[in-house]
């Protein structure tokens, strides 16, 4: 959720700390702060709101120093104001934190019982005081950390600066990601490789329970038992250029228009062009033995999983259970032997999904992960790693990651069907041919951007919007509603089209636009019948279909959005484009913050 960065250097660090925060602001933008050590003092600067406010504060009150930590916040405990902004500090040290300390109330009561004054409403400040207490009792930083970490319950990534030790920072992780970066006579900590991309490509990923001491000359990692440990140094591959908007107005717009390219890149990893077959990365288990698939994800990734359920059951004839990650463990799911547990995540660090993964692993499931960050926690814990190749996604509302997930899931479903003998060679070649058509069809869908922009003003005044779809278009209705909610703040709901008459149709009047997703195909007529039920009650319909569908049913609609005629297999990828563009242009009409919508963050690393 939050983003943290630390630098130990021989040159000033404040500007580079802020630049690192800028690359992580998608993690949270409720407040931001830095703390450096200079002339034996902790120099702390914080600001409520977005990073620009901290930049302004530093113009008037610089933070000199060659060592420091910084933080961009997504609020969990305590209002998003300056008082609750990180870093939190005592006389002796400063701390930044990503995660949640679940037992902070009892720790706070203990500290207050000793007469300590806590200034904020956050869970993080207790960490600063617990460490400070150890330092005051004569402990060195390393011993203080060893004493305090076992007392913390929950999830955390920490970076700690000690006033009396201006040559070191200490980092620690449990449940939240943290990487170490290695430069020339300087060393770094960061929530992810992207934050460190301009600083270094040489990074190590800390494992669960690790803590690390970094100095200019390098780092020493310790495991959860405080034993020295070695963590491999790898090349991150993260590109600083990937975090630039280029000529686009917003990151979200840029990422929507990148979809033809990144879907093609993703498919190239899963298709053998020589013989038009589906191929997966090497793994040491037999997909033909899988008797049940359990899909777990959150948000947009969950909707990708809903589409995949249709594909797995249709092609491979394998039963599929699907659940949102935040609920999965709490219903004590029945996980039968020989099952495949499939987890879908853009970041690979989503706390709920990661916890569900570990639950399935402990219960003997084979773990497959569709993920956009191949070095993430989920990726490292998977039996079968299925990376997407969307590249860094900066806009908080997911777009290109979603379509790349769909591409991978379609390939996986087809491959499982082949392995199970449910798909012959000719059928496989047909599936591959349709998948290879997807990038061009995405381009064709994007050609209607101006048309969608031109009708966005019809939706922008609405208080409520309904989305309808059938079959695989139902998850697209859910995704369309989510996008509109996320970035325009209009209440929207997605429904299976046939369910409207079982209650939601009571909401219909002339002030509620209804977005109908209905490509030509086997479900078109039934979806249009449901659309007519809406129109008969005064509902204003926006129909998204191909030329044939619009000719058959477009008359009398509030607006229509034309899509290319596509095979039903790739329709979910292609029809993702208009629902993304509609949400985007409505948000632009309303003037909301498209890339950083209120109350949201990109990477949800807390439960």
N, C-alpha and C positions, 0 to 999 in steps of 0.2 A: 504494500500500500504506500507507505512513505518511502522517500528516497534518501539515502545517506551516502556521504563521501568523506574521505579523509586523505590528507596528503602530509607526508614528512619529506621535506626538501631542504635545499640550500638557498632557495630564492623565494620571494613572496608568493603566498598561496591563495590569497583571498579571491583574486579574479578567476583563477582556475577552479576554485571551489564553486563559485557562482556558475561558471560555465558547465561544470558537472551537474549542478542542480537543474540548469536549463534543459539538459538532456534527459533528466528524470522527472521533470515537472508533470508528465503524464501520470506519475504515481500518486500525485496529490498536490493541491495548490491552495490549501486553506491558510498556510503561513509558511515562512521560510526563515532560516537563520544560519549564522556562521559563528564560530568561535576559534580564535587563533591564540597563540602564546607569544607574547612580545615583552621583552625586558622583564621577565619574571611575573607577568600578569596575564590573566585570562581576559582577552578582548572579545566581548560578546555583542553581536548585533542581530536583532530580530525584527520582523515586520509581519503584521497581519496581512492576509490576502496573498495575491500572486507574487511571483518572484520579482517582478518589476518594482514592487514596493521595497523589497530588500535592496535592490540595486540603487534605488534613490536614497535609501538610508545610508548606504556605504559611500555615496558621493559626499554626503555631509559629514559622516563620521567613519572614516576608513578603518580597516582592521589590518594593521601591519602584522607581519610575522611570517615565519618560514615553516610553520607547522599548524595544522588546523583541521577542524571537522565542520560539516555543514549538513543541512536537513531541509527537505521540502515535505510538508505535512498533509496527510489526509486524516482529519480528526476522528478519533475513536472515543477518548475520554477527555471531556472538557471542551468548551466552545472554541471555535476557530478564531482566537484573538492573540494578541502579542504576549499576554501573560502565559498562555499555554504553548506558545511556539518553542520549538527546540532551537538550539541546545539548551538543556537544563543544566544548571551549574550550582556549585557550592564554592566556598573559598578555595578549595583544593583542586577541583576538577570540573570538567564539563562532559555531558553525555548526549549523544543523539541515538534514536531508537526507531526501528521499524518493527511493528508487531503489537502484541498485547500482553501485559503482565497480569495474569488472571487473579493472582493473590495479592494485588497491590493494596486492597483495603486493609487487610490484616497487617501488612508490612507498614503501611502509613500509620496505623494505630500504634504500632510498636515504636516507630520513630517519634511520633508526637508524645508518646508516653515518656520519652527521654528528654522532652523539652525542645525538640527540633521543630523549626518553623518551615513548613512547606508552602511555597508561594503560588503553585499552580493547582489545577484540577486534574492533572494528567496522571496516568499510571507510571510514566517514565521517571518522574522526579524522585520516586522512592529509590530507584536504582542509583541515582547520583548520591543520595544521602547514605545509603547502605555502604557504598564504596568509600565515601568521605569518612564515615565513622571508622572504617578499617584503617585508613590512612592516618587519621588523627591518633589512633592507638599504636602507631608506629609501623604499620605494614607497608611494604613496598607495593607498587602498582600490581605486580604479578601475583603476589600473595592476596591482595585485596580482591582481585578478580576471581581467584580460585575459591575464596571464601564465599563470595556473594553469589556467583552464578548458580550453585546448587539450590539456592533459596528461591530462585525465580521460577514460577510456574507459568506456562503459556508459551508464546512464540516470540522470538526476538532476534534481531540483528542489531548489534551495538557497536558504536565507535566511541572511544573514551580518550580524552586528552587530560593529562595531569600537569598542573601548574609547575610543580617542582621538578618535572622531568620533561624538559622541552625538546628532547631528542627521540621520544617514542609516542606512538599511539597504540592502543589495544583495541582489537575487534573481537567479537564473539557472535556465534549464530546458533540458534536452535529453532527450527521451524520456519525461519525467514532467510532468504538468500543473502550471501555476502561473498565477494570476491576480493582477492589480493592482486594488485597490479605491480609489476616490476619495471622500473625505469632506470635511467642512468643517474646513479647517485641520488635516487629518490624512490619512494615506495608509496603505494596508494591502497585505499580501501574503497569499495563501492558496492551499492546494491546490485548492480549488474554491469556487464562488460561494456554496454553502450555508454554508461556514464564515464568510463575511463578511455573510450575510443580515441580521443585526441591526445591522450597522455601516454598510452602504451598499448601494445597488442599482446604483451606477455602477461598472462594472468593464471592464477590458481583458484579453484573453487573450494571453499571450505566445506567440510562435511558436517553432518549433524553433530552438535555438541562441541565442535572445535572452537578454540580461541587462538588469537594470534597477536604477537608483538611485532610491530613494524618499526624499522629504523630506516635512515637514508640508505644504508648499505644492503638492506634486505629484510627478510621476515623469518620469524620462527613460529611454527604452528604447533599447537598442543591439542591432543585429542580430549575426549570427554573425561578421561581419567587423569588428565594433566601430564600425560607422557608426551615427550617430543615426537612429532609426526612429520612425515614428508607428504606433500601434496604436489602432484604433477603440475608443472608449468606448461601451459598450452598457448597456442596462438588463437586469440579471440575471434578474429575475422570481422569484428564489429567495425562499421564504417561511420566516421563522423559525418560524412556527406549524406548518409541516410536520414539524418535528423534535420535536413534542410528542406524547406517547402518548394524551393525553385520558383517557378513562375505561377504557382497555384495560390489561390486565395487562402486556402486552409489545408492542413495536413489531410483531413478527411477527404477533401476533393482530390488531392494528389493520389491518395491510396485507392480511391474508387477507380480512377483512371489507370492505375497500375495493374488492374486485375487481369487484363488479357495477357500481359507479359508474365506476371508471377504465376498464374494458373498454368501457362505453357511451361514455365520452368519447373513447376511442381510435377506436372504430368510426365515430363521428360525423365524423371527419376523412377517412374513406375510403369513405363511402357517401353517395350523393345520395338523400335521402329522397323528393325530388320524383318521380323515376322509378325508384327502387329499382335503381340501378346502382352499380357499384364505380368509384371515382375515386381516382387517385393524385395526389400533388403534381406540378406542372409540371416537365417535364424535356425535354431536347432530343435524345433518341434513341428509336428505335423498338423496343419490346419484341418485336414480331413477328419481328425479325431475330435474337433470341437463340437460339442453338443448344444451349447447355449452361449449366447453372447450377452454380456451385461455392459451397457453403455452408461457412463457417468460423466457429467459435465455441468457447467454453470453458464447462464446467460446465453449469448449468441452461440457458444460452442454446444450448448444443450440442444439448440434448434438444429444445428448441423447433425447432431446425433439422432434427432427425430427423423430427419430425412434418411439417414443411413439405415434406420430400422426398416423402412420400406425396402431398401435395396438388399439388405441381408436376407430378409424373409422372402423377397421375390426371387432373387437370383440363387442364393445358397440354400434356401428353405431351412434356415436355422432360426429357432425361436430367439427373440430378443427382448430383454428387459431393459428399461431405460429409466433413469432417475436423476433428479437434480442432486448435485454433490452434497449440498448443505443438509439434505434430509436422509441421504442414503444409509449412513451408519446407524441412524437412530431408529430405523424400522427393523433392525436385525435381519437383513436380507438373507434368504436361503441361497447359498452358493453351492451348486452341485459340482461334484468332481468332474474334471475335464472341461471346465468352463473357461471362456476367454473374457476377461474384464478389460474393456476398452475405455480409455480415458482421453478426453479431448480438451485441449487447452492452448490458448495462444502463447501465454508466458511460460507454462510449465511450472509455475510457482503458486498457483491458486490454492490457498490454504485448505479449503473444503475438499477440493478435488484430490489434492495430495494426501490428505488424511484418508479419504475413501480408497485411494490406491493402496495405501499401506494396510488398510483393513482387508482388502481383497488378497493382497500378497500373503498376509498372515493366515488366510483361509484357503490357501492352496490354489488360487486362480493363476492362470497364465496372464501376464500383464502386457497389454499393448497400449501404446501412447501415440496419439496424433498431436504433434506439438510444433510450434513455430520457432522455439529456441532449443536447439539440439544439445545444448550443454546445461539445460535446466535440471532441477531436482527430479522432476518426473521422468525426463529423458534418461537420466543416469540410473534410475531404479526400474526401468522397463525391461521386460524380456524381449519385446518386439518394438523397436523404435521406428516410427513412421513420421519422419519430419516433413512439414510443409516448407516451402521455399518462398514465403511471402516477403521476407525481409522485415526489418524493424517496422512496427506499426505504432505510430506516435499518436494519432487521433484516438481519443478515449473510446469512441463508438467504433466497434470492430467492423471492418468491411472486407479488405482483401484477405485477411486471415480466414474469414468465414468461407469464401469461395475456394480457397486453397484446401481447407479442411474437407469440403465437399468433394473436391477432386481426388484426394487421397482415399476418402471413405468409399467412393465409387469403385476405385481400383481395388481396394481391399475386398469389397463385397464380391466383385467379379472373380478375383483370384481365389477366394474361398469357394465360390461356386465351381470353378474349374477343378480344384483339389478334391471336392466332394463328388465330382462326376455329374454335377447338375448343369454344367454348361459345356457344350461340345466346342470343337475348334472353330467352326463357322460362327457360332454365337459369340465366342470370345472376340473374334476378329470384328464382328459387327459392333460390339460394345466399345472396343478400342477405337474404331473409326468414328463413333459418335463423340467419344471423349476428346479425340483430336480435333473435332470441329468446335469445341467449346471456346478456345481463345478468339477465333474469328467471330463467333456468335456474340461473345462479350463485347467485342469491338462494335458490332452492329447495334447492340443495345445502347452503347454509349453514344452513338450517333444521334440519339433522341434526347440528349441532355438539354438542349435549348427548348424543346417542346415541353419537357417536364418543368423547367424553370418558368416557362411562360404561364403555366397553370397553377403554380404553387400558391399564388395569392388567393386562390379559391379555397384552399385548405387552411391557410394560416389563421383566419379568424375563429376557427372552430374551437370549441371547448372539449369536445369528445369526437373521436374518430374510430370507426370499426374497420377491421380488415377481415376478409373472408377468403378461404381457399379450401380445396378438397385434395385428399391424397397427399402427395409430397408438397403440394402448394399450401397445405394447412400450416406446416412449420414456417413457410415463407410469410404467411399472414402474421404469425406470432413474431417473426423477426422484423417485419415491417412496422408492426405496432411498437416493438421495443425501440427501434431506431427513432421513431417519431417522438416517443416519450423521452428518450435520452437527451436529444439535442434541441428539440423545440419546446419541451415541457407541456405539450398537449397530451391530455389523457387519451390513450388509445388502447384497444384490446384486439387481439386476434382470435378468430373463432373458426372452427370447422364449419363450412358453409351450411351443412345440413343440420347443425345444432342451433341455428338462429331461431327457428320456430319453437325451440324448447326453452324459451325464456328471454334471450337477449333482444329479440325483435320488439319487445316492449320499449326498448330505448330509442327506437327509430322515430325520428321526425325530420322535418326539412332542415334542421340545424346540425344534423349529424351526418357528415360525409361518410360514405361506405366505400372502401377500396376493395375491389374484387379482383383477385388474381386467378385468371382463367385461360391458360393457353389452350389452343385447339388440341383435342385429343379425346381419349375415352371418357374423361370426367367432365368435359366441357358442358354438355347439355344439362347435366344435373346441377352444376354450379350456376349456370345461367338461370335455371328455374328458381334457385334460392335468391339470386339477384333480383328477379322479378317480384318475388315476395316482398323484398325490401322496398322496391320502387312503388309497389301497390300501397305501401304505408307512408308514402311521401319522402322516402329516403333519397338523398342525392348521391348518385353512384359515379365513381371513377373506375372505369374498366381497363385493366391491364391485360392485353391479349395480343395475338398476332393479327395480321391483316384479315385473314379469314374470319377469326373470332370477332373482330370489330365490325366487319361487314354484316355478320349474322346477328350481333347483339348490341352494337355500339350506339344505335339510334336512341336519342332521348337521354343519354348520359350527361352528367354534369361536365365530364371531360373523359377523354380516352388517351391511353398511352400505348403506342404500337411497339411491339417487340418482334424480332425475327421469328420465323417459323422454325422450331427446333424439335428434336426428338425428345420424348418425355424423360429420358435418362438425364439429359443435361439441362432440362428446363429449370430445376432449382438453382443452378449456377447462374443462368442467364437472367432469370426473373429476380435474383437478388439485386441486380443493378437498378431497376426502376424503383424498388422500395428504398434503396439507399439514396438514390438521387432525389426522390420525392422528399424524404426526411431532410436531406441536406438543404434543398432549396427553400423548403418551408422555414427551416431554422434561419436561413439567410434573410428571408422576408421579415421574420420576427425580430431579427437583430440579436439573437442569442449567441453565446460563445460556443461555436461549433466544436472546436477541438478540446475545450476544457469545460464541459458542461458542469453545472453546479452539483455539488455533493458527490460526484463520481470520481473514480480513479481507474487507471488502466489495469494495473496489476493488483489483484485483491489477495493480499498475503495475510489477512486476518480472518478468523471465523466469526 
